[in-house]
Amino acid sequence: PYSQFLNKMLYAREGAKGIIDRTFADLPWQIRLVVDGHEVEVPE
């Protein structure tokens, strides 16, 4: 019983991770860094 519960939790975690990875894959990852009012170039 305990191992079945643990397996279900592991499968749920991996499934959720896959959904989140696919959801955020297409977002533009543009980051602006501003220090003391001056924008700093961030290398890719």
PDB file of N, CA, C and O in Angstrom:
ATOM      1  N   PRO A   1       0.818  -1.211   0.000  1.00  0.00           N
ATOM      2  CA  PRO A   1       0.000   0.000   0.000  1.00  0.00           C
ATOM      3  C   PRO A   1       0.857   1.268   0.000  1.00  0.00           C
ATOM      4  O   PRO A   1       0.584   2.214  -0.739  1.00  0.00           O
ATOM      5  N   TYR A   2       1.900   1.272   0.843  1.00  0.00           N
ATOM      6  CA  TYR A   2       2.737   2.471   0.906  1.00  0.00           C
ATOM      7  C   TYR A   2       3.463   2.693  -0.418  1.00  0.00           C
ATOM      8  O   TYR A   2       3.534   3.823  -0.904  1.00  0.00           O
ATOM      9  N   SER A   3       4.002   1.623  -1.006  1.00  0.00           N
ATOM     10  CA  SER A   3       4.749   1.775  -2.252  1.00  0.00           C
ATOM     11  C   SER A   3       3.831   2.205  -3.395  1.00  0.00           C
ATOM     12  O   SER A   3       4.256   2.944  -4.283  1.00  0.00           O
ATOM     13  N   GLN A   4       2.575   1.748  -3.381  1.00  0.00           N
ATOM     14  CA  GLN A   4       1.630   2.187  -4.408  1.00  0.00           C
ATOM     15  C   GLN A   4       1.380   3.682  -4.292  1.00  0.00           C
ATOM     16  O   GLN A   4       1.338   4.386  -5.301  1.00  0.00           O
ATOM     17  N   PHE A   5       1.213   4.170  -3.074  1.00  0.00           N
ATOM     18  CA  PHE A   5       0.996   5.598  -2.860  1.00  0.00           C
ATOM     19  C   PHE A   5       2.214   6.385  -3.324  1.00  0.00           C
ATOM     20  O   PHE A   5       2.080   7.412  -3.989  1.00  0.00           O
ATOM     21  N   LEU A   6       3.401   5.902  -2.972  1.00  0.00           N
ATOM     22  CA  LEU A   6       4.635   6.584  -3.361  1.00  0.00           C
ATOM     23  C   LEU A   6       4.763   6.623  -4.884  1.00  0.00           C
ATOM     24  O   LEU A   6       5.137   7.652  -5.447  1.00  0.00           O
ATOM     25  N   ASN A   7       4.459   5.521  -5.547  1.00  0.00           N
ATOM     26  CA  ASN A   7       4.512   5.486  -7.009  1.00  0.00           C
ATOM     27  C   ASN A   7       3.548   6.498  -7.617  1.00  0.00           C
ATOM     28  O   ASN A   7       3.901   7.193  -8.570  1.00  0.00           O
ATOM     29  N   LYS A   8       2.344   6.588  -7.080  1.00  0.00           N
ATOM     30  CA  LYS A   8       1.369   7.554  -7.599  1.00  0.00           C
ATOM     31  C   LYS A   8       1.873   8.979  -7.430  1.00  0.00           C
ATOM     32  O   LYS A   8       1.693   9.813  -8.317  1.00  0.00           O
ATOM     33  N   MET A   9       2.504   9.260  -6.296  1.00  0.00           N
ATOM     34  CA  MET A   9       3.033  10.607  -6.059  1.00  0.00           C
ATOM     35  C   MET A   9       4.155  10.924  -7.050  1.00  0.00           C
ATOM     36  O   MET A   9       4.224  12.032  -7.581  1.00  0.00           O
ATOM     37  N   LEU A  10       5.029   9.952  -7.294  1.00  0.00           N
ATOM     38  CA  LEU A  10       6.127  10.178  -8.238  1.00  0.00           C
ATOM     39  C   LEU A  10       5.598  10.405  -9.650  1.00  0.00           C
ATOM     40  O   LEU A  10       6.078  11.293 -10.354  1.00  0.00           O
ATOM     41  N   TYR A  11       4.615   9.613 -10.069  1.00  0.00           N
ATOM     42  CA  TYR A  11       4.033   9.796 -11.395  1.00  0.00           C
ATOM     43  C   TYR A  11       3.342  11.152 -11.505  1.00  0.00           C
ATOM     44  O   TYR A  11       3.449  11.817 -12.535  1.00  0.00           O
ATOM     45  N   ALA A  12       2.641  11.562 -10.466  1.00  0.00           N
ATOM     46  CA  ALA A  12       1.960  12.862 -10.476  1.00  0.00           C
ATOM     47  C   ALA A  12       2.974  13.989 -10.584  1.00  0.00           C
ATOM     48  O   ALA A  12       2.767  14.950 -11.325  1.00  0.00           O
ATOM     49  N   ARG A  13       4.070  13.872  -9.845  1.00  0.00           N
ATOM     50  CA  ARG A  13       5.091  14.928  -9.880  1.00  0.00           C
ATOM     51  C   ARG A  13       5.714  15.030 -11.272  1.00  0.00           C
ATOM     52  O   ARG A  13       5.875  16.129 -11.803  1.00  0.00           O
ATOM     53  N   GLU A  14       6.061  13.895 -11.856  1.00  0.00           N
ATOM     54  CA  GLU A  14       6.677  13.907 -13.187  1.00  0.00           C
ATOM     55  C   GLU A  14       5.698  14.421 -14.240  1.00  0.00           C
ATOM     56  O   GLU A  14       6.092  15.146 -15.153  1.00  0.00           O
ATOM     57  N   GLY A  15       4.428  14.049 -14.117  1.00  0.00           N
ATOM     58  CA  GLY A  15       3.421  14.534 -15.060  1.00  0.00           C
ATOM     59  C   GLY A  15       3.246  16.032 -14.966  1.00  0.00           C
ATOM     60  O   GLY A  15       3.161  16.716 -15.986  1.00  0.00           O
ATOM     61  N   ALA A  16       3.192  16.546 -13.751  1.00  0.00           N
ATOM     62  CA  ALA A  16       3.039  17.990 -13.559  1.00  0.00           C
ATOM     63  C   ALA A  16       4.263  18.721 -14.092  1.00  0.00           C
ATOM     64  O   ALA A  16       4.135  19.789 -14.690  1.00  0.00           O
ATOM     65  N   LYS A  17       5.441  18.161 -13.882  1.00  0.00           N
ATOM     66  CA  LYS A  17       6.673  18.785 -14.374  1.00  0.00           C
ATOM     67  C   LYS A  17       6.644  18.867 -15.900  1.00  0.00           C
ATOM     68  O   LYS A  17       7.034  19.883 -16.474  1.00  0.00           O
ATOM     69  N   GLY A  18       6.188  17.813 -16.551  1.00  0.00           N
ATOM     70  CA  GLY A  18       6.102  17.816 -18.009  1.00  0.00           C
ATOM     71  C   GLY A  18       5.128  18.858 -18.527  1.00  0.00           C
ATOM     72  O   GLY A  18       5.402  19.531 -19.520  1.00  0.00           O
ATOM     73  N   ILE A  19       3.993  18.993 -17.856  1.00  0.00           N
ATOM     74  CA  ILE A  19       3.000  19.993 -18.260  1.00  0.00           C
ATOM     75  C   ILE A  19       3.567  21.398 -18.099  1.00  0.00           C
ATOM     76  O   ILE A  19       3.408  22.239 -18.983  1.00  0.00           O
ATOM     77  N   ILE A  20       4.221  21.650 -16.984  1.00  0.00           N
ATOM     78  CA  ILE A  20       4.796  22.978 -16.735  1.00  0.00           C
ATOM     79  C   ILE A  20       5.893  23.281 -17.751  1.00  0.00           C
ATOM     80  O   ILE A  20       5.962  24.399 -18.261  1.00  0.00           O
ATOM     81  N   ASP A  21       6.748  22.313 -18.054  1.00  0.00           N
ATOM     82  CA  ASP A  21       7.815  22.527 -19.037  1.00  0.00           C
ATOM     83  C   ASP A  21       7.232  22.889 -20.395  1.00  0.00           C
ATOM     84  O   ASP A  21       7.732  23.802 -21.053  1.00  0.00           O
ATOM     85  N   ARG A  22       6.184  22.191 -20.831  1.00  0.00           N
ATOM     86  CA  ARG A  22       5.566  22.494 -22.123  1.00  0.00           C
ATOM     87  C   ARG A  22       4.867  23.843 -22.097  1.00  0.00           C
ATOM     88  O   ARG A  22       4.870  24.557 -23.100  1.00  0.00           O
ATOM     89  N   THR A  23       4.265  24.209 -20.960  1.00  0.00           N
ATOM     90  CA  THR A  23       3.532  25.466 -20.860  1.00  0.00           C
ATOM     91  C   THR A  23       4.463  26.657 -21.021  1.00  0.00           C
ATOM     92  O   THR A  23       4.119  27.626 -21.698  1.00  0.00           O
ATOM     93  N   PHE A  24       5.633  26.595 -20.409  1.00  0.00           N
ATOM     94  CA  PHE A  24       6.545  27.739 -20.418  1.00  0.00           C
ATOM     95  C   PHE A  24       7.569  27.689 -21.543  1.00  0.00           C
ATOM     96  O   PHE A  24       8.392  28.598 -21.657  1.00  0.00           O
ATOM     97  N   ALA A  25       7.542  26.652 -22.378  1.00  0.00           N
ATOM     98  CA  ALA A  25       8.557  26.497 -23.422  1.00  0.00           C
ATOM     99  C   ALA A  25       8.509  27.622 -24.444  1.00  0.00           C
ATOM    100  O   ALA A  25       9.554  28.027 -24.954  1.00  0.00           O
ATOM    101  N   ASP A  26       7.316  28.142 -24.760  1.00  0.00           N
ATOM    102  CA  ASP A  26       7.177  29.133 -25.819  1.00  0.00           C
ATOM    103  C   ASP A  26       7.186  30.571 -25.326  1.00  0.00           C
ATOM    104  O   ASP A  26       7.040  31.494 -26.127  1.00  0.00           O
ATOM    105  N   LEU A  27       7.353  30.782 -24.030  1.00  0.00           N
ATOM    106  CA  LEU A  27       7.368  32.151 -23.524  1.00  0.00           C
ATOM    107  C   LEU A  27       8.670  32.843 -23.896  1.00  0.00           C
ATOM    108  O   LEU A  27       9.731  32.220 -23.879  1.00  0.00           O
ATOM    109  N   PRO A  28       8.597  34.124 -24.231  1.00  0.00           N
ATOM    110  CA  PRO A  28       9.838  34.856 -24.511  1.00  0.00           C
ATOM    111  C   PRO A  28      10.591  35.110 -23.212  1.00  0.00           C
ATOM    112  O   PRO A  28      10.047  35.704 -22.281  1.00  0.00           O
ATOM    113  N   TRP A  29      11.815  34.669 -23.150  1.00  0.00           N
ATOM    114  CA  TRP A  29      12.612  34.829 -21.932  1.00  0.00           C
ATOM    115  C   TRP A  29      13.492  36.064 -22.066  1.00  0.00           C
ATOM    116  O   TRP A  29      14.709  35.967 -22.223  1.00  0.00           O
ATOM    117  N   GLN A  30      12.850  37.225 -22.001  1.00  0.00           N
ATOM    118  CA  GLN A  30      13.590  38.482 -22.077  1.00  0.00           C
ATOM    119  C   GLN A  30      13.645  39.088 -20.684  1.00  0.00           C
ATOM    120  O   GLN A  30      12.616  39.284 -20.037  1.00  0.00           O
ATOM    121  N   ILE A  31      14.853  39.381 -20.230  1.00  0.00           N
ATOM    122  CA  ILE A  31      15.043  39.900 -18.876  1.00  0.00           C
ATOM    123  C   ILE A  31      15.740  41.247 -18.960  1.00  0.00           C
ATOM    124  O   ILE A  31      16.740  41.393 -19.663  1.00  0.00           O
ATOM    125  N   ARG A  32      15.216  42.225 -18.247  1.00  0.00           N
ATOM    126  CA  ARG A  32      15.853  43.538 -18.146  1.00  0.00           C
ATOM    127  C   ARG A  32      16.424  43.671 -16.747  1.00  0.00           C
ATOM    128  O   ARG A  32      15.749  43.403 -15.753  1.00  0.00           O
ATOM    129  N   LEU A  33      17.676  44.089 -16.688  1.00  0.00           N
ATOM    130  CA  LEU A  33      18.328  44.306 -15.400  1.00  0.00           C
ATOM    131  C   LEU A  33      18.596  45.797 -15.259  1.00  0.00           C
ATOM    132  O   LEU A  33      19.344  46.382 -16.043  1.00  0.00           O
ATOM    133  N   VAL A  34      17.976  46.408 -14.248  1.00  0.00           N
ATOM    134  CA  VAL A  34      18.146  47.837 -14.009  1.00  0.00           C
ATOM    135  C   VAL A  34      18.795  48.013 -12.642  1.00  0.00           C
ATOM    136  O   VAL A  34      18.273  47.555 -11.625  1.00  0.00           O
ATOM    137  N   VAL A  35      19.950  48.689 -12.636  1.00  0.00           N
ATOM    138  CA  VAL A  35      20.687  48.930 -11.397  1.00  0.00           C
ATOM    139  C   VAL A  35      20.846  50.436 -11.223  1.00  0.00           C
ATOM    140  O   VAL A  35      21.402  51.112 -12.089  1.00  0.00           O
ATOM    141  N   ASP A  36      20.364  50.948 -10.121  1.00  0.00           N
ATOM    142  CA  ASP A  36      20.448  52.384  -9.822  1.00  0.00           C
ATOM    143  C   ASP A  36      19.903  53.228 -10.966  1.00  0.00           C
ATOM    144  O   ASP A  36      20.450  54.285 -11.281  1.00  0.00           O
ATOM    145  N   GLY A  37      18.821  52.759 -11.587  1.00  0.00           N
ATOM    146  CA  GLY A  37      18.181  53.532 -12.649  1.00  0.00           C
ATOM    147  C   GLY A  37      18.816  53.371 -14.013  1.00  0.00           C
ATOM    148  O   GLY A  37      18.359  54.002 -14.965  1.00  0.00           O
ATOM    149  N   HIS A  38      19.851  52.554 -14.154  1.00  0.00           N
ATOM    150  CA  HIS A  38      20.530  52.338 -15.432  1.00  0.00           C
ATOM    151  C   HIS A  38      20.329  50.889 -15.863  1.00  0.00           C
ATOM    152  O   HIS A  38      20.542  49.956 -15.089  1.00  0.00           O
ATOM    153  N   GLU A  39      19.911  50.725 -17.127  1.00  0.00           N
ATOM    154  CA  GLU A  39      19.711  49.369 -17.638  1.00  0.00           C
ATOM    155  C   GLU A  39      21.067  48.736 -17.948  1.00  0.00           C
ATOM    156  O   GLU A  39      21.936  49.364 -18.553  1.00  0.00           O
ATOM    157  N   VAL A  40      21.233  47.479 -17.524  1.00  0.00           N
ATOM    158  CA  VAL A  40      22.483  46.750 -17.728  1.00  0.00           C
ATOM    159  C   VAL A  40      22.236  45.677 -18.782  1.00  0.00           C
ATOM    160  O   VAL A  40      21.244  44.952 -18.712  1.00  0.00           O
ATOM    161  N   GLU A  41      23.141  45.575 -19.764  1.00  0.00           N
ATOM    162  CA  GLU A  41      23.025  44.542 -20.796  1.00  0.00           C
ATOM    163  C   GLU A  41      23.231  43.164 -20.172  1.00  0.00           C
ATOM    164  O   GLU A  41      24.184  42.951 -19.423  1.00  0.00           O
ATOM    165  N   VAL A  42      22.332  42.233 -20.486  1.00  0.00           N
ATOM    166  CA  VAL A  42      22.447  40.863 -19.978  1.00  0.00           C
ATOM    167  C   VAL A  42      22.779  39.965 -21.166  1.00  0.00           C
ATOM    168  O   VAL A  42      21.969  39.845 -22.086  1.00  0.00           O
ATOM    169  N   PRO A  43      23.960  39.328 -21.166  1.00  0.00           N
ATOM    170  CA  PRO A  43      24.309  38.438 -22.290  1.00  0.00           C
ATOM    171  C   PRO A  43      23.393  37.221 -22.321  1.00  0.00           C
ATOM    172  O   PRO A  43      22.923  36.756 -21.282  1.00  0.00           O
ATOM    173  N   GLU A  44      23.146  36.712 -23.526  1.00  0.00           N
ATOM    174  CA  GLU A  44      22.262  35.549 -23.672  1.00  0.00           C
ATOM    175  C   GLU A  44      22.970  34.275 -23.273  1.00  0.00           C
ATOM    176  O   GLU A  44      22.380  33.197 -23.333  1.00  0.00           O
TER     177      GLU A  44
END
